[in-house]
Amino acid sequence: MQRVSINRLQPGLFISLSHVGWVRHPFLLNEFRISSEKQIQVLKEMGLEDVPWDPQRSTTVPLPEVARSAAPEEVDFGAAALAGMLDEKKLRMERVRRQRERLARREREYDQEISAASEILKTLGPQPAEAHAEAQKLASRIVDGLMGSESVVIQLMSQKVREAGLAFHSINVMVLSLLLGKAAELSAEEMKYLGVGALLHDAGKTEIPPRILRATTRTPPEEEYYRAHVGYGIKAVAGAKGMAVPARNIIACHHERWDGNGFPNRLAGDKIPRLARIAALANRYDNLCNPFDIQSAKTPAEALGHLFKKESGAFDPDLLQRFVKVLGVYPPGTFVTLSNGAVGLVVESNPNRLLQPLVMLYDADIPRHEALMLDLKEAELNVESTLNPANMPLEVVEYLAPRGRIDYYVEGAP
């Protein structure tokens, strides 16, 4: 960075206050693009003579040396502006504290659901009736919250490093399926069938050797063995006599394709049960975001683009359009640059305000566990562009998303 005199500042310059220290200035970020004359007044009131600025992240250049000195003297409102910004920062930090507590509460709930899903999948073989009953309870908890609200909140889950497993994939597919099911205006009863079927859709994979499940390429015999997980899944739930046919059909048909090129029965179009079509889309999206080979993982935005541009023939076109719309332009897990130059990660979104997600911001001077959360609904900021983590500095990616997985939690919004 270069240094520039305070008298040469103007909106559009990207500056750094890292040398001042985050607790010693009233701005929300250490590094930001100046957006108003009020901010310049505050910088003057702080007694700074010059600040570092970054030409590459600025949208303008400093004023000439004489531009501000030639202006006639006027009343100095800097002290009032500084006091106002300090008060505003305190209020925002209190909101951040409440947001962090709310997110932590959801993390705990999510961990409980993962544990429940893991136990369900373990007991499905020896105790199918009991496992089915627990699956119904788990699905009903989420469905009841979604059906009783006009909108939903989608949250990116904890950044703790976890061992990827079937329970995480099953919960993801259930959550994404229910999100799409609500958008498709399913009834409460259909939603509960969808939740149970999506949760258990891959139950048969416990019978498939891990080396075949994790393989990026398979021989024809290995592929046949892999595809047998559908039949193993139906066998696993055979003892759950009370399982509804629509839920069972999700297990049987979640690999069928709209164009007829799926398996095991090569069903096409409307012949594929609708709930299975929903789960198939959610399943494919999660597999794109969270493959066994993490090097081939796609960002949420890339996964949606891939589905829409390269695999649209595989899915019900109406459901695909709804899915893209409900996850939105910036799905949770998307790296973004904001209009003030800050870099962050979308951690929560609401389909009713897709352009105003909750973003966790990168700041090397703030410990990651205290990272700032910025609700774009409340801030005078917007997303300027999305970023590919492959093109970002490693320290920024690890700060924002060290886990490298995309897991979701969903609930009704008040």
C-alpha positions as CSV (number, residue, x, y, z in Angstrom):
1,M,0.0,0.0,0.0
2,Q,1.0,3.6,-0.5
3,R,0.4,6.5,2.0
4,V,-1.9,9.5,1.2
5,S,-2.5,12.7,3.1
6,I,-5.9,13.0,4.9
7,N,-6.5,16.2,2.9
8,R,-6.3,14.2,-0.3
9,L,-9.0,11.6,0.6
10,Q,-12.2,11.3,-1.3
11,P,-14.9,8.6,-1.6
12,G,-13.7,5.7,-3.6
13,L,-10.3,5.3,-2.1
14,F,-9.6,2.0,-0.4
15,I,-7.7,2.7,2.9
16,S,-6.3,0.7,5.8
17,L,-6.5,1.5,9.5
18,S,-4.8,-1.7,10.6
19,H,-2.0,0.4,12.1
20,V,-4.5,2.2,14.3
21,G,-6.1,-1.0,15.7
22,W,-9.7,-2.1,15.3
23,V,-10.7,-1.1,18.9
24,R,-9.2,2.4,18.5
25,H,-11.3,3.6,15.5
26,P,-15.1,3.8,15.0
27,F,-15.2,2.0,11.6
28,L,-16.6,-1.5,11.3
29,L,-13.6,-2.7,9.3
30,N,-9.9,-2.1,9.4
31,E,-9.8,-1.9,5.6
32,F,-12.5,-0.4,3.5
33,R,-13.4,1.8,0.6
34,I,-14.4,5.3,1.7
35,S,-18.0,5.9,0.8
36,S,-18.9,9.4,2.2
37,E,-17.5,12.8,3.2
38,K,-18.7,11.9,6.7
39,Q,-16.1,9.2,6.9
40,I,-13.4,11.6,5.9
41,Q,-14.5,14.1,8.6
42,V,-14.2,11.3,11.1
43,L,-10.7,10.4,9.9
44,K,-9.6,14.0,10.4
45,E,-11.1,14.1,13.8
46,M,-9.0,11.1,14.8
47,G,-6.0,13.2,14.3
48,L,-4.5,11.2,11.5
49,E,-2.2,13.0,9.0
50,D,-2.1,10.2,6.4
51,V,-3.3,6.7,5.9
52,P,-2.3,3.7,3.7
53,W,-4.3,3.3,0.5
54,D,-4.5,0.6,-2.1
55,P,-4.7,1.8,-5.7
56,Q,-5.8,-1.6,-7.0
57,R,-8.8,-1.8,-4.7
58,S,-9.7,1.9,-5.1
59,T,-12.2,3.2,-7.7
60,T,-10.6,6.6,-7.8
61,V,-7.4,8.4,-7.1
62,P,-6.4,10.9,-4.4
63,L,-7.3,14.5,-4.8
64,P,-4.6,17.0,-5.9
65,E,-2.6,18.5,-2.9
66,V,-4.4,21.8,-3.2
67,A,-7.9,20.6,-3.8
68,R,-9.0,20.8,-0.1
69,S,-6.6,23.5,1.2
70,A,-8.1,26.0,-1.3
71,A,-11.6,25.7,0.1
72,P,-12.9,28.4,2.6
73,E,-13.0,27.4,6.2
74,E,-16.3,26.2,7.5
75,V,-17.8,24.8,10.7
76,D,-16.0,21.6,11.8
77,F,-18.5,18.9,12.4
78,G,-15.9,16.2,12.8
79,A,-16.4,15.7,16.5
80,A,-20.1,15.1,16.2
81,A,-19.5,12.7,13.2
82,L,-16.9,10.7,15.2
83,A,-19.2,10.4,18.2
84,G,-22.0,9.3,16.0
85,M,-19.9,6.6,14.4
86,L,-18.6,5.3,17.7
87,D,-22.2,4.9,18.9
88,E,-23.2,3.2,15.7
89,K,-20.3,0.8,16.0
90,K,-21.3,-0.1,19.5
91,L,-24.8,-0.9,18.3
92,R,-23.6,-2.9,15.4
93,M,-21.2,-4.9,17.6
94,E,-24.2,-5.7,19.9
95,R,-26.1,-7.0,16.9
96,V,-23.1,-9.0,15.9
97,R,-23.0,-10.5,19.4
98,R,-26.6,-11.5,19.2
99,Q,-26.2,-12.9,15.7
100,R,-23.2,-15.0,16.8
101,E,-25.2,-16.4,19.7
102,R,-28.1,-17.2,17.4
103,L,-25.8,-19.0,14.9
104,A,-24.1,-20.9,17.8
105,R,-27.6,-22.1,19.0
106,R,-28.4,-23.4,15.5
107,E,-25.0,-25.1,15.4
108,R,-25.9,-27.0,18.6
109,E,-29.2,-28.0,17.2
110,Y,-27.6,-29.1,13.9
111,D,-25.1,-31.2,15.8
112,Q,-27.9,-32.9,17.6
113,E,-29.7,-33.6,14.3
114,I,-26.5,-35.1,12.9
115,S,-26.2,-37.4,15.9
116,A,-29.8,-38.4,15.5
117,A,-29.4,-39.1,11.8
118,S,-26.2,-41.1,12.4
119,E,-28.1,-43.3,15.0
120,I,-31.0,-43.8,12.7
121,L,-28.8,-45.0,9.9
122,K,-27.0,-47.4,12.2
123,T,-30.2,-48.9,13.6
124,L,-32.1,-49.1,10.3
125,G,-30.8,-52.6,9.5
126,P,-31.4,-54.3,12.9
127,Q,-34.4,-52.2,14.0
128,P,-36.1,-50.8,10.9
129,A,-39.4,-49.9,12.6
130,E,-37.7,-48.0,15.4
131,A,-35.3,-46.2,13.0
132,H,-38.2,-45.2,10.7
133,A,-40.1,-43.8,13.7
134,E,-37.1,-41.7,14.7
135,A,-36.7,-40.6,11.1
136,Q,-40.3,-39.4,11.1
137,K,-39.7,-37.4,14.3
138,L,-36.5,-35.8,12.9
139,A,-38.2,-34.8,9.6
140,S,-41.3,-33.6,11.4
141,R,-39.3,-31.2,13.6
142,I,-38.0,-29.4,10.6
143,V,-41.2,-29.6,8.5
144,D,-43.3,-28.1,11.3
145,G,-41.0,-25.1,11.5
146,L,-41.1,-24.6,7.8
147,M,-44.8,-25.0,7.3
148,G,-45.6,-22.5,10.0
149,S,-43.7,-19.6,8.5
150,E,-43.9,-17.5,5.4
151,S,-40.2,-17.6,4.6
152,V,-37.1,-19.6,5.6
153,V,-33.6,-18.9,6.7
154,I,-30.8,-21.0,5.2
155,Q,-27.6,-21.2,7.3
156,L,-24.1,-22.4,6.4
157,M,-23.1,-24.8,9.2
158,S,-20.1,-24.8,11.6
159,Q,-16.6,-24.5,10.3
160,K,-15.4,-27.2,12.6
161,V,-13.3,-29.8,10.9
162,R,-15.4,-32.9,10.6
163,E,-15.1,-36.3,9.0
164,A,-17.5,-36.3,6.1
165,G,-19.9,-39.2,6.5
166,L,-23.3,-40.5,5.3
167,A,-25.2,-38.7,8.1
168,F,-23.9,-35.3,6.9
169,H,-24.9,-36.0,3.3
170,S,-28.3,-37.4,4.4
171,I,-29.1,-34.3,6.5
172,N,-28.0,-32.0,3.7
173,V,-30.2,-33.8,1.1
174,M,-33.1,-33.7,3.6
175,V,-32.7,-30.0,4.3
176,L,-32.3,-29.1,0.6
177,S,-35.2,-31.3,-0.4
178,L,-37.5,-29.7,2.2
179,L,-36.4,-26.3,1.1
180,L,-37.3,-27.1,-2.5
181,G,-40.5,-28.9,-1.4
182,K,-41.7,-25.7,0.4
183,A,-41.0,-23.7,-2.8
184,A,-42.9,-26.3,-4.8
185,E,-45.9,-25.8,-2.4
186,L,-46.1,-29.3,-1.1
187,S,-48.6,-30.1,1.6
188,A,-47.4,-30.8,5.2
189,E,-48.0,-34.5,4.7
190,E,-46.0,-34.6,1.5
191,M,-43.2,-32.6,3.2
192,K,-43.0,-35.2,5.9
193,Y,-42.8,-38.1,3.4
194,L,-40.1,-36.1,1.6
195,G,-38.1,-35.5,4.7
196,V,-38.1,-39.2,5.7
197,G,-37.3,-40.4,2.2
198,A,-34.5,-37.9,1.7
199,L,-33.0,-38.7,5.0
200,L,-32.9,-42.4,4.2
201,H,-32.3,-42.1,0.4
202,D,-28.7,-43.5,0.7
203,A,-29.3,-46.1,3.4
204,G,-28.1,-48.9,1.1
205,K,-24.6,-47.4,0.8
206,T,-23.7,-49.0,4.0
207,E,-23.5,-52.3,2.0
208,I,-21.1,-50.8,-0.6
209,P,-17.3,-51.0,0.0
210,P,-15.8,-47.6,0.7
211,R,-13.3,-47.9,-2.1
212,I,-16.1,-48.2,-4.6
213,L,-18.1,-45.3,-3.1
214,R,-15.1,-43.0,-3.1
215,A,-13.8,-43.9,-6.6
216,T,-13.8,-41.1,-9.1
217,T,-13.9,-43.6,-11.9
218,R,-15.3,-47.2,-11.8
219,T,-15.0,-50.3,-13.9
220,P,-18.4,-51.6,-15.3
221,P,-18.6,-54.2,-12.6
222,E,-17.8,-51.6,-9.9
223,E,-20.4,-49.3,-11.3
224,E,-23.0,-52.1,-11.2
225,Y,-22.1,-52.8,-7.6
226,Y,-22.4,-49.1,-6.8
227,R,-25.8,-48.8,-8.4
228,A,-27.0,-51.7,-6.3
229,H,-27.1,-49.4,-3.3
230,V,-30.6,-48.4,-4.4
231,G,-31.8,-52.0,-4.0
232,Y,-29.9,-52.4,-0.7
233,G,-31.7,-49.3,0.5
234,I,-35.1,-50.7,-0.3
235,K,-34.1,-53.9,1.5
236,A,-33.0,-51.9,4.5
237,V,-36.4,-50.3,5.0
238,A,-38.4,-53.4,4.2
239,G,-39.0,-54.0,7.9
240,A,-40.5,-50.5,8.3
241,K,-44.0,-51.6,7.5
242,G,-45.5,-48.2,8.1
243,M,-43.3,-46.3,5.7
244,A,-45.4,-44.5,3.1
245,V,-44.9,-45.4,-0.6
246,P,-43.9,-41.8,-1.6
247,A,-41.1,-42.0,1.0
248,R,-40.0,-45.5,-0.1
249,N,-40.1,-44.3,-3.8
250,I,-37.5,-41.6,-3.0
251,I,-35.0,-44.4,-2.0
252,A,-36.0,-46.4,-5.1
253,C,-35.9,-43.5,-7.6
254,H,-33.4,-40.8,-6.5
255,H,-31.1,-41.7,-9.3
256,E,-33.7,-41.7,-12.1
257,R,-33.3,-38.8,-14.6
258,W,-35.8,-36.6,-16.3
259,D,-34.3,-37.6,-19.7
260,G,-34.6,-41.3,-18.9
261,N,-30.8,-42.0,-18.6
262,G,-30.9,-42.7,-14.9
263,F,-31.1,-46.0,-12.9
264,P,-32.3,-48.5,-11.9
265,N,-35.4,-48.4,-14.1
266,R,-34.6,-45.7,-16.6
267,L,-37.8,-43.9,-15.8
268,A,-38.3,-40.5,-17.5
269,G,-40.3,-37.3,-17.0
270,D,-43.5,-37.5,-15.0
271,K,-43.1,-41.2,-14.6
272,I,-40.6,-40.4,-11.9
273,P,-42.4,-39.8,-8.6
274,R,-42.4,-36.1,-7.8
275,L,-40.9,-36.4,-4.4
276,A,-38.1,-38.5,-5.8
277,R,-37.4,-35.8,-8.5
278,I,-37.0,-33.3,-5.7
279,A,-34.6,-35.5,-3.7
280,A,-32.6,-36.3,-6.9
281,L,-31.9,-32.6,-7.5
282,A,-30.9,-32.0,-3.8
283,N,-28.7,-35.1,-3.9
284,R,-26.9,-34.1,-7.0
285,Y,-26.3,-30.5,-5.8
286,D,-24.8,-31.8,-2.5
287,N,-22.6,-34.3,-4.3
288,L,-21.2,-31.4,-6.5
289,C,-20.5,-29.3,-3.4
290,N,-19.2,-32.1,-1.2
291,P,-17.6,-34.8,-3.4
292,F,-15.3,-37.4,-1.8
293,D,-12.5,-35.8,-3.8
294,I,-12.4,-32.4,-2.3
295,Q,-10.2,-31.1,-5.1
296,S,-13.2,-31.4,-7.5
297,A,-15.6,-29.6,-5.2
298,K,-17.6,-26.8,-6.7
299,T,-18.7,-23.6,-4.9
300,P,-22.4,-23.3,-4.4
301,A,-22.7,-20.8,-7.2
302,E,-20.7,-23.1,-9.5
303,A,-22.8,-26.1,-8.6
304,L,-26.0,-24.2,-9.4
305,G,-24.5,-23.0,-12.7
306,H,-23.4,-26.5,-13.5
307,L,-26.8,-28.0,-12.9
308,F,-28.6,-25.3,-15.0
309,K,-26.1,-25.2,-17.9
310,K,-24.8,-28.7,-18.2
311,E,-27.2,-31.1,-16.5
312,S,-30.6,-29.5,-16.9
313,G,-31.9,-32.4,-19.0
314,A,-31.5,-34.7,-16.0
315,F,-34.0,-32.8,-13.8
316,D,-37.6,-31.7,-13.8
317,P,-37.2,-28.2,-15.4
318,D,-39.8,-26.6,-13.1
319,L,-38.1,-27.9,-10.0
320,L,-34.7,-26.9,-11.2
321,Q,-35.8,-23.3,-11.8
322,R,-37.4,-23.2,-8.3
323,F,-34.2,-24.7,-6.8
324,V,-32.0,-22.1,-8.4
325,K,-34.4,-19.3,-7.3
326,V,-34.7,-20.5,-3.7
327,L,-30.9,-20.9,-3.1
328,G,-30.4,-17.6,-5.0
329,V,-27.6,-15.6,-6.4
330,Y,-25.4,-16.0,-3.3
331,P,-26.1,-19.3,-1.6
332,P,-24.5,-19.9,1.8
333,G,-20.9,-20.9,1.3
334,T,-20.3,-18.3,-1.4
335,F,-17.2,-16.1,-1.2
336,V,-18.0,-12.5,-2.1
337,T,-16.5,-9.0,-2.4
338,L,-18.6,-6.2,-1.0
339,S,-19.1,-2.8,-2.3
340,N,-16.7,-1.4,0.3
341,G,-13.9,-3.8,-0.9
342,A,-14.3,-6.2,2.0
343,V,-14.1,-9.9,1.4
344,G,-16.4,-12.3,3.1
345,L,-18.3,-15.6,3.1
346,V,-22.1,-15.8,2.9
347,V,-23.2,-17.7,6.1
348,E,-27.0,-17.1,6.0
349,S,-29.5,-16.2,3.4
350,N,-33.3,-15.7,3.1
351,P,-35.0,-16.5,-0.2
352,N,-37.2,-13.4,0.3
353,R,-34.2,-11.1,0.2
354,L,-31.6,-12.9,-1.9
355,L,-29.4,-9.9,-2.5
356,Q,-29.0,-9.2,1.2
357,P,-27.4,-12.2,2.9
358,L,-25.5,-12.3,6.2
359,V,-21.8,-12.2,5.5
360,M,-18.8,-13.2,7.7
361,L,-16.0,-10.8,7.0
362,Y,-12.3,-11.4,6.7
363,D,-10.0,-9.3,8.8
364,A,-6.5,-10.6,9.7
365,D,-6.4,-8.4,12.8
366,I,-9.6,-10.0,14.3
367,P,-9.4,-13.6,15.6
368,R,-11.5,-15.9,13.5
369,H,-13.8,-16.9,16.4
370,E,-14.7,-13.2,16.8
371,A,-15.1,-12.6,13.0
372,L,-17.5,-9.8,12.1
373,M,-20.9,-10.7,10.8
374,L,-22.5,-8.1,8.6
375,D,-26.2,-8.2,7.6
376,L,-26.4,-6.5,4.3
377,K,-30.1,-5.7,5.0
378,E,-28.9,-3.3,7.7
379,A,-25.6,-2.1,6.2
380,E,-25.4,0.3,3.3
381,L,-23.5,-2.3,1.3
382,N,-24.1,-4.8,-1.4
383,V,-22.3,-7.7,-3.0
384,E,-20.0,-6.5,-5.7
385,S,-18.8,-9.9,-7.1
386,T,-18.4,-13.5,-6.2
387,L,-15.0,-15.1,-5.8
388,N,-13.5,-18.5,-6.5
389,P,-11.5,-19.8,-3.5
390,A,-9.0,-21.3,-5.9
391,N,-8.0,-17.8,-6.8
392,M,-7.9,-16.4,-3.3
393,P,-5.0,-16.2,-0.8
394,L,-4.9,-19.4,1.3
395,E,-5.0,-17.5,4.6
396,V,-8.3,-15.8,3.6
397,V,-9.9,-19.1,2.6
398,E,-8.8,-20.8,5.8
399,Y,-10.0,-17.9,7.9
400,L,-13.5,-17.9,6.3
401,A,-14.0,-21.6,5.5
402,P,-11.3,-23.9,6.9
403,R,-13.5,-27.0,6.8
404,G,-14.0,-27.1,3.0
405,R,-17.5,-28.5,3.3
406,I,-20.9,-27.0,2.5
407,D,-23.5,-28.1,5.1
408,Y,-26.9,-26.5,5.6
409,Y,-29.4,-25.9,8.3
410,V,-32.9,-24.5,7.5
411,E,-35.7,-23.1,9.7
412,G,-38.7,-20.9,9.5
413,A,-38.0,-17.2,9.7
414,P,-40.1,-15.1,12.1
